[in-house]
Structure formats: C-alpha cells, structure tokens
Amino acid sequence: MTDKKYKRVRVTAGNRGWGGPLIIAPEEGKDLIYSVTGGGIHPLAQHIADLTGGTAFDGFKSKAGFDEIAVAVIDCGGTARVGVYPMKGVLTVEIHAIKPSGPLFRFIKETNFVSGVGIEQVELLED
Amino acid sequence: MIKYQATITAIGPYVAEFIDHSILVLFGDQAPEELAEFAILHDGKELKGSLSVGDTVYLGESSYSVLAVGDVANDNLKNLGHVIIRFNGETEPEMPGDVCVQKKPLPEIEPGLEFRIEEG
C-alpha cells in the first residue's frame, strides 16, 4: 500500500535532443533524483523530484550508491558525464541538446539517455 | 594574465581511454567518485577570466593554442573545475562543453603536473 508515495514521469527529448522517452519511476530505496550539475541542485532535477516525490540530491556534495538513483540529471554538454551514468546503469537526463559521442558512446542508448530536456519535456503520468 | 592555474592531484583508471582519443577530461577534486574514474583531478579553484580563442593551455612545459571554446565550457570550468580538452586542431567545437586546441603530442599526464591557462 506504499505504492502511492511516488508518481512517475515521462521525459522526452527536447528540440534537437536525442534519445528517450524515459519513464522515471522512483521507488523505496531508489528514489534519488541525482543532480550532477554545476551550482547545486538543478531546477530540472528539483522539478522531477517535486513531481515524482523523489529526493533531490546533489552529486557533488554527497555520495550515493548507483542502486539508489532513480535518475541522474546532468548539464554536461560534452563527453564525460554523458556516458558515465548510462555505463553505470543509471537513467540519464541531459539538459543540453546533444547527441552522444566520445569514448563512452557505446554505453548510451535511447533506453537509458535523453537530451535537450527542460521543464516542458517532463510529463506527470497519472496511474 | 593567468586565467586558471591548478596542479594535477590524481589520475582516474580510465583516463587512458580518453587520452587514446586525444581528449583530456579534467574535474576539480570534489568530483564524485564515478566521474573521478574518468578524470584528471586537480586543485584549481578560480577562473579569473573567461577562456577564449587565442588563449594558451599549458600542461607542464607543453603549450597549446586554444582554437575553439564551446558554449558551456566556461560554466563547467568555473562551477566544477571541469573542462574537456580535445587536442584535435578543430576550430569548431563538436560539443558545447569542448575546448579544442592544437593537435600536438601530449606530455606524460601525472600527479604534480601543472595545468594553466594564459591569456593570448
């Protein structure tokens, strides 16, 4: 009966973005909305946390296990963060509209990565 | 004018894979562990002036002219000590986080090596 604690969202690629859509479904023990962005928790991560009931988390301030992360929100714009979280099996939402490239390209799939994401690309799913 | 100055403190176990692609990924030493695996960590703190085309990147004694600066490269460096340097000779950044510099051999990347960006 604890299922109602969390809601799900669908995240789609924005203009010139790539990948997705991803369904973000936090659950007990795996509810972190993991913001790996400059300047604290990104508003997009906070927005996803607010909609889903997940916990916004600053990846540069504290440490969490990958199995606790419902989604990683990044503003990488490049080559490193874009591949690390998909490689670790973590769903990844990239704010910048980029297509995957770089040495970690092989880990990035439409099923674990979506880019060009803003507030408008996050849709609450009613059960 | 020196825009950024740092000393390399640690090299992640997967850095070599990026070096094979002529890419260096730098992060400030507060980076989470999963990023540190792929990164060259350093103790740089402050970006004193925006990085721009025509600046020079130094790795120890080796120098590289900056040919292109992506739209988010300065924010990354300022906020996270993070920069992606591609030693590819390109004048257009492929990704918004990229800094492209001259295509020249890299020195041995090891802790203690100085990383510096100078104007002009």
gemmi code that builds the backbone of each chain (N, CA, C; Angstrom):
import gemmi

chains = {
    "A": [
        ("MET", (0.821, -1.214, 0.000), (0.000, 0.000, 0.000), (0.850, 1.256, 0.000)),
        ("THR", (2.198, 1.072, -0.021), (3.074, 2.246, -0.023), (3.319, 2.751, -1.448)),
        ("ASP", (2.697, 2.090, -2.408), (2.961, 2.431, -3.816), (2.612, 3.870, -4.157)),
        ("LYS", (1.709, 4.443, -3.413), (1.203, 5.771, -3.766), (2.163, 6.898, -3.383)),
        ("LYS", (3.221, 6.510, -2.684), (4.153, 7.547, -2.243), (4.806, 8.256, -3.434)),
        ("TYR", (5.043, 7.491, -4.489), (5.751, 8.052, -5.642), (4.866, 8.078, -6.881)),
        ("LYS", (5.127, 9.079, -7.716), (4.480, 9.140, -9.027), (5.546, 8.990, -10.103)),
        ("ARG", (5.082, 8.679, -11.314), (6.012, 8.502, -12.429), (5.948, 9.704, -13.361)),
        ("VAL", (7.040, 9.976, -14.039), (7.033, 10.990, -15.095), (7.614, 10.388, -16.372)),
        ("ARG", (7.171, 10.947, -17.488), (7.768, 10.605, -18.779), (8.615, 11.798, -19.214)),
        ("VAL", (9.854, 11.508, -19.608), (10.774, 12.564, -20.053), (11.092, 12.333, -21.520)),
        ("THR", (10.798, 13.345, -22.343), (11.034, 13.217, -23.779), (12.159, 14.164, -24.213)),
        ("ALA", (12.750, 13.863, -25.350), (13.827, 14.705, -25.881), (13.259, 16.054, -26.319)),
        ("GLY", (13.997, 17.116, -26.044), (13.599, 18.443, -26.474), (14.036, 18.717, -27.905)),
        ("ASN", (13.838, 19.940, -28.302), (14.221, 20.376, -29.644), (15.699, 20.045, -29.911)),
        ("ARG", (15.958, 19.291, -30.959), (17.304, 18.853, -31.332), (17.943, 17.929, -30.303)),
        ("GLY", (17.151, 17.470, -29.349), (17.662, 16.499, -28.382), (17.683, 15.101, -28.986)),
        ("TRP", (18.064, 14.127, -28.171), (18.250, 12.753, -28.642), (17.794, 11.789, -27.558)),
        ("GLY", (17.324, 10.630, -27.979), (17.048, 9.530, -27.056), (15.685, 9.617, -26.394)),
        ("GLY", (15.467, 8.702, -25.479), (14.200, 8.641, -24.763), (13.077, 8.153, -25.661)),
        ("PRO", (11.809, 8.296, -25.215), (11.445, 8.812, -23.889), (11.810, 7.829, -22.768)),
        ("LEU", (12.047, 8.414, -21.598), (12.329, 7.617, -20.408), (11.185, 7.776, -19.421)),
        ("ILE", (10.857, 6.691, -18.755), (9.911, 6.748, -17.641), (10.723, 6.753, -16.353)),
        ("ILE", (10.559, 7.807, -15.577), (11.262, 7.900, -14.291), (10.277, 7.499, -13.202)),
        ("ALA", (10.596, 6.417, -12.509), (9.680, 5.859, -11.510), (10.434, 5.582, -10.205)),
        ("PRO", (10.565, 6.604, -9.359), (11.258, 6.372, -8.077), (10.520, 5.323, -7.251)),
        ("GLU", (11.260, 4.610, -6.465), (10.659, 3.636, -5.555), (11.432, 3.658, -4.244)),
        ("GLU", (10.893, 3.006, -3.269), (11.521, 2.961, -1.947), (12.945, 2.440, -2.081)),
        ("GLY", (13.923, 3.189, -1.553), (15.317, 2.769, -1.625), (16.005, 3.137, -2.923)),
        ("LYS", (15.213, 3.605, -3.894), (15.780, 4.030, -5.184), (15.007, 5.265, -5.653)),
        ("ASP", (15.107, 6.323, -4.861), (14.265, 7.489, -5.154), (15.080, 8.764, -5.345)),
        ("LEU", (16.407, 8.628, -5.507), (17.216, 9.845, -5.629), (17.129, 10.429, -7.037)),
        ("ILE", (16.856, 11.729, -7.081), (16.960, 12.490, -8.326), (18.325, 13.167, -8.229)),
        ("TYR", (19.303, 12.566, -8.895), (20.724, 12.808, -8.645), (21.218, 13.904, -9.582)),
        ("SER", (21.433, 15.082, -9.029), (21.820, 16.234, -9.848), (23.340, 16.315, -9.893)),
        ("VAL", (23.896, 16.126, -11.082), (25.354, 16.207, -11.248), (25.626, 17.420, -12.124)),
        ("THR", (25.337, 18.583, -11.558), (25.319, 19.829, -12.320), (26.088, 20.895, -11.538)),
        ("GLY", (26.520, 21.910, -12.264), (27.227, 22.999, -11.588), (26.264, 23.857, -10.781)),
        ("GLY", (26.699, 24.295, -9.626), (25.912, 25.262, -8.860), (24.744, 24.661, -8.089)),
        ("GLY", (24.901, 23.479, -7.558), (23.863, 22.896, -6.716), (22.816, 22.140, -7.501)),
        ("ILE", (21.710, 21.827, -6.818), (20.656, 21.032, -7.460), (20.001, 21.839, -8.575)),
        ("HIS", (20.012, 21.266, -9.753), (19.457, 21.972, -10.911), (17.932, 22.061, -10.804)),
        ("PRO", (17.336, 23.192, -11.254), (15.869, 23.315, -11.186), (15.127, 22.163, -11.866)),
        ("LEU", (15.714, 21.603, -12.921), (15.051, 20.474, -13.587), (15.020, 19.247, -12.667)),
        ("ALA", (16.115, 19.015, -11.959), (16.154, 17.892, -11.007), (15.136, 18.134, -9.890)),
        ("GLN", (15.066, 19.354, -9.408), (14.111, 19.690, -8.356), (12.679, 19.471, -8.855)),
        ("HIS", (12.448, 19.874, -10.114), (11.117, 19.718, -10.710), (10.716, 18.239, -10.782)),
        ("ILE", (11.642, 17.402, -11.242), (11.357, 15.960, -11.325), (11.108, 15.400, -9.920)),
        ("ALA", (11.891, 15.860, -8.952), (11.696, 15.408, -7.568), (10.320, 15.842, -7.056)),
        ("ASP", (9.947, 17.082, -7.335), (8.655, 17.590, -6.861), (7.498, 16.789, -7.458)),
        ("LEU", (7.596, 16.487, -8.753), (6.503, 15.767, -9.419), (6.405, 14.322, -8.945)),
        ("THR", (7.562, 13.679, -8.770), (7.538, 12.237, -8.508), (7.485, 11.901, -7.022)),
        ("GLY", (7.866, 12.854, -6.158), (8.000, 12.526, -4.742), (9.375, 11.960, -4.424)),
        ("GLY", (10.277, 11.948, -5.425), (11.661, 11.512, -5.198), (12.443, 12.559, -4.417)),
        ("THR", (13.680, 12.212, -4.083), (14.513, 13.069, -3.257), (15.599, 13.722, -4.109)),
        ("ALA", (15.566, 15.060, -4.208), (16.608, 15.768, -4.949), (17.928, 15.640, -4.194)),
        ("PHE", (18.996, 15.384, -4.925), (20.280, 15.014, -4.316), (21.407, 15.660, -5.104)),
        ("ASP", (22.339, 16.307, -4.426), (23.458, 16.970, -5.097), (24.662, 16.028, -5.154)),
        ("GLY", (24.920, 15.507, -6.337), (26.001, 14.532, -6.510), (27.390, 15.088, -6.263)),
        ("PHE", (27.531, 16.412, -6.272), (28.839, 16.997, -5.998), (29.038, 17.260, -4.508)),
        ("LYS", (27.977, 17.110, -3.737), (28.104, 17.393, -2.295), (28.168, 16.109, -1.470)),
        ("SER", (27.438, 15.098, -1.913), (27.352, 13.859, -1.137), (27.478, 12.668, -2.073)),
        ("LYS", (27.540, 11.526, -1.482), (27.787, 10.310, -2.239), (26.588, 9.377, -2.082)),
        ("ALA", (26.243, 8.701, -3.166), (25.146, 7.742, -3.116), (25.519, 6.534, -3.963)),
        ("GLY", (24.895, 5.405, -3.653), (25.107, 4.220, -4.467), (24.293, 4.310, -5.754)),
        ("PHE", (24.776, 3.722, -6.835), (24.051, 3.800, -8.104), (22.679, 3.137, -8.014)),
        ("ASP", (22.570, 2.140, -7.130), (21.285, 1.438, -6.997), (20.257, 2.251, -6.204)),
        ("GLU", (20.671, 3.432, -5.709), (19.726, 4.317, -5.018), (19.216, 5.429, -5.927)),
        ("ILE", (19.727, 5.477, -7.157), (19.446, 6.613, -8.038), (18.315, 6.270, -9.014)),
        ("ALA", (17.242, 7.060, -8.966), (16.145, 6.867, -9.919), (16.495, 7.480, -11.268)),
        ("VAL", (17.180, 8.613, -11.233), (17.610, 9.270, -12.473), (18.752, 10.227, -12.146)),
        ("ALA", (19.705, 10.342, -13.088), (20.761, 11.352, -12.967), (20.431, 12.499, -13.918)),
        ("VAL", (20.518, 13.711, -13.409), (20.310, 14.906, -14.237), (21.667, 15.574, -14.407)),
        ("ILE", (22.079, 15.780, -15.662), (23.409, 16.332, -15.931), (23.302, 17.531, -16.869)),
        ("ASP", (24.316, 18.402, -16.802), (24.407, 19.512, -17.755), (25.788, 19.478, -18.391)),
        ("CYS", (26.098, 18.334, -18.893), (27.455, 18.017, -19.310), (27.861, 18.804, -20.542)),
        ("GLY", (27.058, 18.727, -21.575), (27.435, 19.393, -22.814), (28.666, 18.788, -23.447)),
        ("GLY", (28.957, 17.550, -23.141), (30.181, 17.006, -23.704), (30.304, 15.516, -23.628)),
        ("THR", (31.373, 15.089, -23.057), (31.921, 13.799, -23.362), (31.999, 12.875, -22.157)),
        ("ALA", (32.039, 13.420, -20.972), (32.334, 12.597, -19.799), (31.073, 12.170, -19.061)),
        ("ARG", (30.404, 13.134, -18.430), (29.234, 12.778, -17.645), (28.173, 12.102, -18.511)),
        ("VAL", (28.153, 12.486, -19.790), (27.147, 11.966, -20.701), (27.188, 10.434, -20.777)),
        ("GLY", (28.353, 9.840, -20.581), (28.451, 8.395, -20.726), (28.579, 7.639, -19.420)),
        ("VAL", (29.029, 8.324, -18.382), (29.345, 7.631, -17.136), (28.102, 7.009, -16.516)),
        ("TYR", (27.019, 7.778, -16.448), (25.839, 7.256, -15.750), (25.140, 6.161, -16.555)),
        ("PRO", (24.983, 6.316, -17.875), (24.479, 5.169, -18.641), (25.338, 3.916, -18.447)),
        ("MET", (26.647, 4.090, -18.406), (27.528, 2.941, -18.217), (27.269, 2.262, -16.873)),
        ("LYS", (26.927, 3.065, -15.870), (26.674, 2.518, -14.538), (25.235, 1.997, -14.385)),
        ("GLY", (24.476, 2.043, -15.480), (23.116, 1.521, -15.426), (22.112, 2.511, -14.851)),
        ("VAL", (22.453, 3.793, -14.898), (21.587, 4.828, -14.340), (20.926, 5.606, -15.490)),
        ("LEU", (19.600, 5.741, -15.417), (18.888, 6.561, -16.402), (19.424, 7.991, -16.333)),
        ("THR", (19.620, 8.601, -17.505), (20.317, 9.881, -17.551), (19.534, 10.900, -18.369)),
        ("VAL", (19.302, 12.061, -17.752), (18.634, 13.172, -18.414), (19.651, 14.294, -18.585)),
        ("GLU", (19.944, 14.647, -19.827), (20.918, 15.698, -20.143), (20.160, 16.961, -20.548)),
        ("ILE", (20.522, 18.074, -19.921), (19.832, 19.323, -20.181), (20.174, 19.871, -21.574)),
        ("HIS", (21.414, 19.774, -21.954), (21.821, 20.296, -23.264), (21.379, 19.345, -24.373)),
        ("ALA", (21.049, 19.939, -25.521), (20.597, 19.140, -26.662), (21.817, 18.607, -27.410)),
        ("ILE", (22.279, 17.453, -26.989), (23.443, 16.879, -27.664), (23.152, 15.457, -28.077)),
        ("LYS", (23.904, 15.021, -29.068), (23.874, 13.623, -29.465), (25.095, 12.946, -28.851)),
        ("PRO", (24.951, 11.676, -28.495), (26.067, 11.004, -27.829), (27.308, 10.931, -28.718)),
        ("SER", (28.475, 11.097, -28.081), (29.737, 10.873, -28.788), (30.802, 10.611, -27.733)),
        ("GLY", (32.026, 10.441, -28.184), (33.125, 10.233, -27.250), (33.339, 8.762, -26.946)),
        ("PRO", (34.375, 8.498, -26.158), (34.769, 7.114, -25.881), (33.680, 6.302, -25.172)),
        ("LEU", (32.763, 6.962, -24.499), (31.729, 6.225, -23.762), (30.446, 6.070, -24.580)),
        ("PHE", (30.523, 6.475, -25.836), (29.374, 6.433, -26.743), (28.663, 5.090, -26.718)),
        ("ARG", (29.418, 4.028, -26.627), (28.835, 2.685, -26.751), (27.859, 2.344, -25.633)),
        ("PHE", (27.931, 3.072, -24.525), (27.030, 2.785, -23.408), (25.705, 3.542, -23.499)),
        ("ILE", (25.632, 4.500, -24.403), (24.492, 5.415, -24.417), (23.447, 4.911, -25.401)),
        ("LYS", (22.240, 4.668, -24.885), (21.148, 4.134, -25.704), (19.922, 5.031, -25.553)),
        ("GLU", (18.998, 4.854, -26.490), (17.743, 5.596, -26.371), (16.941, 5.169, -25.145)),
        ("THR", (17.270, 3.994, -24.623), (16.535, 3.478, -23.467), (17.132, 3.901, -22.126)),
        ("ASN", (18.319, 4.548, -22.156), (18.883, 4.998, -20.875), (19.299, 6.465, -20.884)),
        ("PHE", (18.989, 7.167, -21.960), (19.501, 8.530, -22.100), (18.513, 9.379, -22.895)),
        ("VAL", (18.339, 10.618, -22.451), (17.531, 11.567, -23.199), (18.151, 12.953, -23.016)),
        ("SER", (18.186, 13.755, -24.104), (18.860, 15.054, -24.012), (17.973, 16.189, -24.514)),
        ("GLY", (18.443, 17.394, -24.256), (17.696, 18.593, -24.651), (16.460, 18.795, -23.776)),
        ("VAL", (16.577, 18.395, -22.520), (15.404, 18.323, -21.652), (15.251, 19.601, -20.817)),
        ("GLY", (14.066, 20.166, -20.858), (13.683, 21.268, -19.984), (12.411, 20.876, -19.242)),
        ("ILE", (11.896, 21.825, -18.491), (10.683, 21.576, -17.703), (9.545, 21.051, -18.588)),
        ("GLU", (9.434, 21.586, -19.817), (8.310, 21.236, -20.705), (8.384, 19.784, -21.164)),
        ("GLN", (9.566, 19.178, -21.069), (9.714, 17.797, -21.563), (9.400, 16.768, -20.472)),
        ("VAL", (8.989, 17.235, -19.316), (8.691, 16.317, -18.208), (7.180, 16.291, -17.988)),
        ("GLU", (6.608, 15.104, -18.136), (5.151, 14.971, -18.066), (4.771, 13.990, -16.961)),
        ("LEU", (3.919, 14.444, -16.073), (3.453, 13.583, -14.991), (2.507, 12.527, -15.546)),
        ("LEU", (2.732, 11.283, -15.159), (1.856, 10.189, -15.582), (0.899, 9.874, -14.443)),
        ("GLU", (-0.388, 9.950, -14.742), (-1.395, 9.600, -13.727), (-1.711, 8.113, -13.858)),
        ("ASP", (-1.672, 7.426, -12.760), (-1.958, 5.981, -12.801), (-3.449, 5.732, -12.800)),
    ],
    "B": [
        ("MET", (48.183, 37.487, -18.468), (47.305, 37.189, -17.340), (47.032, 35.677, -17.272)),
        ("ILE", (47.178, 35.150, -16.079), (46.859, 33.730, -15.873), (45.369, 33.618, -15.524)),
        ("LYS", (44.625, 32.889, -16.350), (43.180, 32.771, -16.121), (42.820, 31.614, -15.187)),
        ("TYR", (43.626, 30.582, -15.253), (43.329, 29.408, -14.424), (44.624, 28.692, -14.147)),
        ("GLN", (44.764, 28.230, -12.932), (46.001, 27.561, -12.555), (45.675, 26.436, -11.588)),
        ("ALA", (46.276, 25.285, -11.826), (45.977, 24.125, -10.989), (47.132, 23.142, -11.070)),
        ("THR", (47.181, 22.282, -10.076), (48.130, 21.167, -10.098), (47.328, 19.871, -10.118)),
        ("ILE", (47.725, 18.974, -10.992), (47.029, 17.686, -11.089), (47.290, 16.873, -9.820)),
        ("THR", (46.199, 16.345, -9.252), (46.316, 15.632, -7.973), (46.096, 14.122, -8.119)),
        ("ALA", (45.340, 13.713, -9.116), (45.066, 12.273, -9.266), (44.628, 11.985, -10.698)),
        ("ILE", (44.864, 10.754, -11.128), (44.511, 10.315, -12.486), (43.604, 9.096, -12.358)),
        ("GLY", (42.411, 9.185, -12.921), (41.490, 8.054, -12.842), (41.964, 6.868, -13.673)),
        ("PRO", (41.503, 5.669, -13.330), (41.963, 4.460, -14.022), (41.555, 4.388, -15.504)),
        ("TYR", (40.508, 5.154, -15.897), (40.065, 5.088, -17.292), (40.483, 6.309, -18.115)),
        ("VAL", (41.350, 7.132, -17.561), (41.807, 8.326, -18.276), (42.512, 7.951, -19.586)),
        ("ALA", (43.231, 6.828, -19.564), (43.996, 6.430, -20.743), (43.105, 6.248, -21.966)),
        ("GLU", (41.868, 5.792, -21.717), (40.940, 5.582, -22.833), (40.618, 6.908, -23.534)),
        ("PHE", (40.518, 7.962, -22.760), (40.271, 9.284, -23.345), (41.531, 9.836, -24.008)),
        ("ILE", (42.671, 9.584, -23.387), (43.924, 10.059, -23.980), (44.123, 9.418, -25.357)),
        ("ASP", (43.717, 8.160, -25.491), (43.799, 7.486, -26.799), (43.007, 8.230, -27.860)),
        ("HIS", (41.947, 8.936, -27.436), (41.146, 9.739, -28.358), (41.605, 11.205, -28.381)),
        ("SER", (42.765, 11.471, -27.812), (43.287, 12.848, -27.713), (42.326, 13.768, -26.972)),
        ("ILE", (41.734, 13.237, -25.922), (40.815, 14.017, -25.092), (41.314, 13.959, -23.642)),
        ("LEU", (41.346, 15.113, -22.999), (41.577, 15.137, -21.562), (40.313, 15.633, -20.872)),
        ("VAL", (39.897, 14.939, -19.848), (38.744, 15.325, -19.042), (39.267, 15.735, -17.670)),
        ("LEU", (39.112, 17.001, -17.338), (39.562, 17.471, -16.027), (38.367, 17.805, -15.155)),
        ("PHE", (38.504, 17.509, -13.880), (37.499, 17.887, -12.889), (38.214, 18.387, -11.643)),
        ("GLY", (37.582, 19.316, -10.957), (38.045, 19.702, -9.625), (37.985, 18.496, -8.706)),
        ("ASP", (38.786, 18.528, -7.651), (38.922, 17.295, -6.861), (37.729, 17.010, -5.943)),
        ("GLN", (36.654, 17.791, -6.072), (35.417, 17.455, -5.355), (34.484, 16.584, -6.212)),
        ("ALA", (34.919, 16.185, -7.392), (34.059, 15.405, -8.292), (33.675, 14.075, -7.658)),
        ("PRO", (32.432, 13.621, -7.905), (32.042, 12.306, -7.379), (32.930, 11.193, -7.941)),
        ("GLU", (32.998, 10.145, -7.160), (33.900, 9.040, -7.480), (33.734, 8.502, -8.899)),
        ("GLU", (32.458, 8.400, -9.346), (32.228, 7.802, -10.662), (32.794, 8.671, -11.781)),
        ("LEU", (32.880, 9.984, -11.556), (33.493, 10.855, -12.554), (35.007, 10.855, -12.403)),
        ("ALA", (35.462, 10.746, -11.164), (36.903, 10.723, -10.908), (37.571, 9.548, -11.632)),
        ("GLU", (36.831, 8.459, -11.861), (37.395, 7.299, -12.562), (37.842, 7.655, -13.981)),
        ("PHE", (37.154, 8.646, -14.567), (37.424, 9.006, -15.959), (38.215, 10.296, -16.079)),
        ("ALA", (38.545, 10.879, -14.929), (39.014, 12.262, -14.964), (40.412, 12.421, -14.401)),
        ("ILE", (40.980, 13.538, -14.823), (42.208, 14.040, -14.225), (41.753, 15.054, -13.180)),
        ("LEU", (42.017, 14.754, -11.923), (41.583, 15.662, -10.857), (42.679, 16.690, -10.585)),
        ("HIS", (42.241, 17.880, -10.161), (43.202, 18.959, -9.909), (42.675, 19.836, -8.783)),
        ("ASP", (43.558, 20.722, -8.322), (43.196, 21.553, -7.168), (42.821, 22.980, -7.565)),
        ("GLY", (42.544, 23.224, -8.856), (42.192, 24.575, -9.315), (40.919, 25.061, -8.647)),
        ("LYS", (40.868, 26.360, -8.380), (39.731, 26.894, -7.644), (38.970, 27.972, -8.417)),
        ("GLU", (39.697, 28.871, -9.055), (39.044, 30.078, -9.529), (39.385, 30.362, -10.993)),
        ("LEU", (38.332, 30.627, -11.760), (38.507, 31.054, -13.148), (38.543, 32.587, -13.146)),
        ("LYS", (39.722, 33.143, -13.465), (39.910, 34.586, -13.291), (39.507, 35.401, -14.508)),
        ("GLY", (39.275, 34.742, -15.616), (38.821, 35.441, -16.822), (38.312, 34.395, -17.783)),
        ("SER", (37.277, 34.709, -18.564), (36.673, 33.717, -19.451), (37.692, 33.198, -20.459)),
        ("LEU", (37.704, 31.882, -20.561), (38.546, 31.218, -21.552), (38.044, 31.584, -22.951)),
        ("SER", (38.979, 31.958, -23.837), (38.548, 32.297, -25.197), (39.592, 31.874, -26.225)),
        ("VAL", (39.160, 31.884, -27.478), (40.030, 31.508, -28.588), (41.256, 32.426, -28.579)),
        ("GLY", (42.425, 31.826, -28.759), (43.668, 32.590, -28.735), (44.414, 32.472, -27.420)),
        ("ASP", (43.727, 31.992, -26.374), (44.420, 31.722, -25.118), (45.367, 30.529, -25.310)),
        ("THR", (46.181, 30.302, -24.303), (47.113, 29.180, -24.366), (46.918, 28.275, -23.155)),
        ("VAL", (46.798, 26.977, -23.432), (46.735, 25.965, -22.379), (48.132, 25.386, -22.195)),
        ("TYR", (48.576, 25.337, -20.943), (49.867, 24.734, -20.618), (49.651, 23.463, -19.808)),
        ("LEU", (50.381, 22.428, -20.189), (50.482, 21.213, -19.376), (51.966, 21.058, -19.083)),
        ("GLY", (52.371, 21.446, -17.894), (53.802, 21.497, -17.624), (54.471, 22.439, -18.609)),
        ("GLU", (55.469, 21.930, -19.348), (56.208, 22.764, -20.311), (55.529, 22.818, -21.678)),
        ("SER", (54.575, 21.959, -21.930), (53.933, 21.899, -23.251), (52.836, 22.956, -23.352)),
        ("SER", (52.728, 23.595, -24.518), (51.716, 24.636, -24.689), (50.872, 24.375, -25.930)),
        ("TYR", (49.611, 24.780, -25.848), (48.635, 24.505, -26.910), (47.740, 25.727, -27.075)),
        ("SER", (47.655, 26.244, -28.310), (46.765, 27.383, -28.550), (45.310, 26.925, -28.556)),
        ("VAL", (44.448, 27.728, -27.952), (43.023, 27.424, -27.930), (42.405, 27.870, -29.251)),
        ("LEU", (41.736, 26.923, -29.927), (41.181, 27.180, -31.257), (39.662, 27.320, -31.237)),
        ("ALA", (39.015, 26.742, -30.227), (37.551, 26.806, -30.148), (37.131, 26.594, -28.695)),
        ("VAL", (36.081, 27.285, -28.302), (35.559, 27.173, -26.942), (34.041, 26.978, -27.033)),
        ("GLY", (33.552, 25.831, -26.576), (32.114, 25.546, -26.601), (31.336, 26.462, -25.670)),
        ("ASP", (30.028, 26.516, -25.900), (29.169, 27.467, -25.176), (29.123, 27.250, -23.670)),
        ("VAL", (29.285, 26.022, -23.217), (29.169, 25.781, -21.772), (30.519, 25.499, -21.118)),
        ("ALA", (31.600, 25.602, -21.896), (32.927, 25.264, -21.364), (33.305, 26.172, -20.198)),
        ("ASN", (33.023, 27.455, -20.323), (33.390, 28.376, -19.232), (32.589, 28.107, -17.968)),
        ("ASP", (31.302, 27.820, -18.109), (30.478, 27.500, -16.931), (31.000, 26.243, -16.240)),
        ("ASN", (31.324, 25.225, -17.030), (31.836, 23.977, -16.459), (33.112, 24.225, -15.656)),
        ("LEU", (34.008, 25.021, -16.248), (35.295, 25.265, -15.583), (35.095, 26.087, -14.316)),
        ("LYS", (34.248, 27.083, -14.428), (34.009, 27.963, -13.282), (33.321, 27.214, -12.135)),
        ("ASN", (32.298, 26.432, -12.448), (31.485, 25.801, -11.408), (32.067, 24.499, -10.866)),
        ("LEU", (32.716, 23.750, -11.731), (33.101, 22.391, -11.359), (34.585, 22.107, -11.541)),
        ("GLY", (35.333, 23.111, -11.992), (36.723, 22.832, -12.346), (36.804, 21.832, -13.483)),
        ("HIS", (35.718, 21.757, -14.246), (35.595, 20.721, -15.279), (35.820, 21.307, -16.668)),
        ("VAL", (36.694, 20.655, -17.413), (36.865, 21.047, -18.811), (37.253, 19.814, -19.613)),
        ("ILE", (36.752, 19.792, -20.839), (37.118, 18.736, -21.774), (37.992, 19.370, -22.839)),
        ("ILE", (39.228, 18.933, -22.907), (40.157, 19.494, -23.886), (40.395, 18.452, -24.970)),
        ("ARG", (40.081, 18.865, -26.195), (40.329, 17.993, -27.348), (41.525, 18.520, -28.129)),
        ("PHE", (42.519, 17.681, -28.242), (43.756, 18.045, -28.951), (43.595, 17.619, -30.408)),
        ("ASN", (42.673, 18.317, -31.101), (42.284, 17.854, -32.438), (42.477, 18.893, -33.540)),
        ("GLY", (42.936, 20.087, -33.190), (43.179, 21.104, -34.211), (41.929, 21.682, -34.842)),
        ("GLU", (40.751, 21.383, -34.272), (39.498, 21.851, -34.864), (39.191, 23.284, -34.397)),
        ("THR", (38.518, 24.023, -35.270), (38.145, 25.399, -34.909), (36.653, 25.525, -34.584)),
        ("GLU", (35.925, 24.401, -34.684), (34.518, 24.381, -34.266), (34.373, 23.316, -33.192)),
        ("PRO", (33.787, 23.662, -32.034), (33.601, 22.638, -31.014), (32.503, 21.661, -31.428)),
        ("GLU", (32.783, 20.356, -31.314), (31.767, 19.356, -31.665), (30.649, 19.371, -30.629)),
        ("MET", (31.030, 19.529, -29.367), (30.075, 19.526, -28.261), (30.192, 20.843, -27.503)),
        ("PRO", (29.076, 21.270, -26.867), (29.119, 22.576, -26.194), (30.102, 22.661, -25.028)),
        ("GLY", (30.525, 21.504, -24.496), (31.486, 21.530, -23.398), (32.938, 21.492, -23.852)),
        ("ASP", (33.157, 21.388, -25.146), (34.527, 21.178, -25.643), (35.374, 22.448, -25.672)),
        ("VAL", (36.637, 22.261, -25.392), (37.660, 23.246, -25.736), (38.605, 22.536, -26.705)),
        ("CYS", (38.743, 23.097, -27.914), (39.630, 22.487, -28.904), (40.946, 23.260, -28.946)),
        ("VAL", (42.034, 22.502, -28.981), (43.365, 23.120, -29.042), (44.167, 22.462, -30.166)),
        ("GLN", (45.384, 22.968, -30.331), (46.265, 22.447, -31.372), (46.472, 20.944, -31.216)),
        ("LYS", (46.619, 20.303, -32.376), (46.877, 18.868, -32.402), (48.379, 18.650, -32.261)),
        ("LYS", (48.800, 18.393, -31.040), (50.224, 18.167, -30.766), (50.320, 17.066, -29.722)),
        ("PRO", (51.463, 16.400, -29.647), (51.600, 15.308, -28.671), (51.400, 15.800, -27.239)),
        ("LEU", (50.879, 14.898, -26.421), (50.647, 15.213, -25.007), (51.856, 14.794, -24.175)),
        ("PRO", (52.133, 15.551, -23.131), (53.181, 15.095, -22.201), (52.640, 13.941, -21.372)),
        ("GLU", (53.497, 13.307, -20.617), (53.056, 12.315, -19.637), (52.158, 13.012, -18.619)),
        ("ILE", (50.937, 12.496, -18.487), (49.999, 13.120, -17.541), (50.149, 12.414, -16.201)),
        ("GLU", (50.579, 13.145, -15.194), (50.806, 12.512, -13.893), (50.575, 13.531, -12.780)),
        ("PRO", (50.298, 13.043, -11.574), (50.100, 13.958, -10.453), (51.320, 14.862, -10.280)),
        ("GLY", (51.040, 16.115, -9.959), (52.109, 17.089, -9.800), (52.295, 17.968, -11.023)),
        ("LEU", (51.807, 17.501, -12.193), (51.906, 18.297, -13.418), (51.042, 19.549, -13.283)),
        ("GLU", (51.569, 20.666, -13.769), (50.814, 21.915, -13.693), (49.916, 22.070, -14.923)),
        ("PHE", (48.695, 22.548, -14.662), (47.729, 22.872, -15.717), (47.432, 24.362, -15.590)),
        ("ARG", (47.595, 25.083, -16.705), (47.474, 26.531, -16.619), (46.863, 27.059, -17.903)),
        ("ILE", (46.034, 28.081, -17.776), (45.503, 28.753, -18.965), (45.915, 30.214, -18.887)),
        ("GLU", (46.570, 30.681, -19.964), (47.004, 32.083, -20.002), (46.339, 32.806, -21.153)),
        ("GLU", (46.097, 34.073, -20.927), (45.514, 34.910, -21.973), (46.521, 35.069, -23.109)),
        ("GLY", (46.000, 34.972, -24.334), (46.808, 35.258, -25.519), (47.910, 34.255, -25.759)),
    ],
}
model = gemmi.Model(1)
for chain_id, residues in chains.items():
    chain = gemmi.Chain(chain_id)
    for i, (resn, *xyz) in enumerate(residues, 1):
        res = gemmi.Residue()
        res.name, res.seqid = resn, gemmi.SeqId(i, " ")
        for name, pos in zip(("N", "CA", "C"), xyz):
            atom = gemmi.Atom()
            atom.name, atom.element = name, gemmi.Element(name[0])
            atom.pos, atom.b_iso = gemmi.Position(*pos), 0.0
            res.add_atom(atom)
        chain.add_residue(res)
    model.add_chain(chain)
structure = gemmi.Structure()
structure.add_model(model)
structure.setup_entities()
